[in-house]
């Protein structure tokens, strides 16, 4: 997964206007207490970040 695919999935799940804000403000325990944006900036692979986001949001399996 690339960063752009992660951003697309976030926009689909949360809406274009809210996705970037959410990714920069929501701390996720599975990302070692970082936001998705911080995790990406620290080099965590987008696929791993998406897995944590997916679980946090309780999205359906079809969006995994």
N, C-alpha and C positions, 0 to 999 in steps of 0.2 A: 504494500500500500504506500502511496506517495502522500505528501503533505496536502496536495490539492484534492485528492480523493477524501482524505479526512475532513477537510474543510467543506467539501460538498455534502458529505454525510451529516456533518453537524448542522449545516444549513437546512437540509431536508428534515432533520429531527426537530430543530428548534426554530426555524425560520431565519431568513437572511439577516434581519435586523438584530436579532438577539444572540445568534450563535457566537460571534466574536466576543461579545461582552461576557457571555457565560463561560467561554473557554479561558478567559483571562481572570475571572473572579471566583470560580468554583474550585475549591480545594478537594481533591479526591485522595482518600487514604491509600488506595491501591497504587497511586502514583507517588508514594512516599510523602504524602502531605503537600503535594504540589498541584498547581492548576494544570490543565492540559497544555496551555501555552508555555508554562515554565518547564514542563516535562519535555516538550518538543525542543525548546531552546537548550535544554541540558543534554540533548542527544538521544532521548528515548525514542525508539522507532514508532512511527505513526500507527502501525498495526497494534502495538501494545497500548498506546494511548487510546485508540478507538475501543479496544476491549474494555478498558476501565470506564470510558464514557458510556459505552453500551450498557454495562452492568449498572452504573450509577443511575442512568435514566430509566432503567427497566424496559428497554426497547424489546420488541418481539424478535424471536430467533431469526426471522427472515431478514433482519437488518444487521445481523452479526457479520 
